[in-house]
Amino acid sequence: MTIAKRGFSAFAALATGLCLAATMAQAEQIEIHNTMSAGGSEEAAITRFTEILEERAPGRFDIAPYLGGQLGDETDILELLNLGQTQMALTGGLFMGQYAAEYDAVSVPFVFPNWDSVEHYVMETDSGLAMQAQSRERGNLVYLGPQMRAFRHMTSNREIHTPEDLHGLPMRLPQVPVWVDVWSELGVQPIVIPAPDIYFAMRTGQVEAHENSLASPYTRQMWEVQDYIITTAHLSFPWHWVASARWWDSLTEDDQSLIREAVAEARAHGFTVEQERDDYYRAQLIENGMSFIDVDQAPFRAAAAPAVQRALADMAEGVTQDIQAAIDATAN
């Protein structure tokens, strides 16, 4: 009797082990890439995505986050996604410039007045859907949705209240032609400087202003070299959840639906965390001596309009109408 029980127990243990091994073998590997370091809303969203999949399909997915550009910059990761050599990314807008530049209105400053209009344009309009289709056709990307990054403002060593106050202001800008053109239209003197050199350029007087989300003056301790933050809210340059089409098409419809649901909830969580951090940065910048000037944004948008129209004129037919439709649909 004892021998029989031992034999049964051994068999049961073996069967359990085989089942566990089979479950582990079936786990779907998902690498998720992002270029930002840990601690931001990007990591928070990816963590929530992981939690949701584990809650709703325990053991079905094996998620491996790669933060801080561990396996390369955005260009490198887009290539890996194209080839099907990795699975997912929370990436910037570079892919639009590569695969669907004629629909990339979200990269033009002073176009969208709030996050809801950005999201509506990308997800709901014909232009946004065409961007998604071209990204798949040209880059093997499946588009899963945008994630909010806080709106960008400008910092300055002079008080700015109207567009006229910008004339002749030496302002650091990244090497993005449409951004340089728009700010030139506003009267600044654009100076292209790499991001790591911003603080030094301000300390030495090479530039007197720059633009970015509030994370930039906070992490760079710009209260040591800048006095004012002007809330132009000229651009929200979102992250985008994308997947490799080669990998995506290998999934079952149930897995695809589950991943889409998890991404949607992760995006919402990232939105909340980003807003919380933006409020925190504002409070800390004030505490450290910087003054906020909350300007009327309408005159700045009007002054930038000629350059904005030049940028939009190069885009596909219907983009301008879809932008306005998105703004109208999300107006308060």
Disulfide bonds with the S-S distance in Angstrom:
none
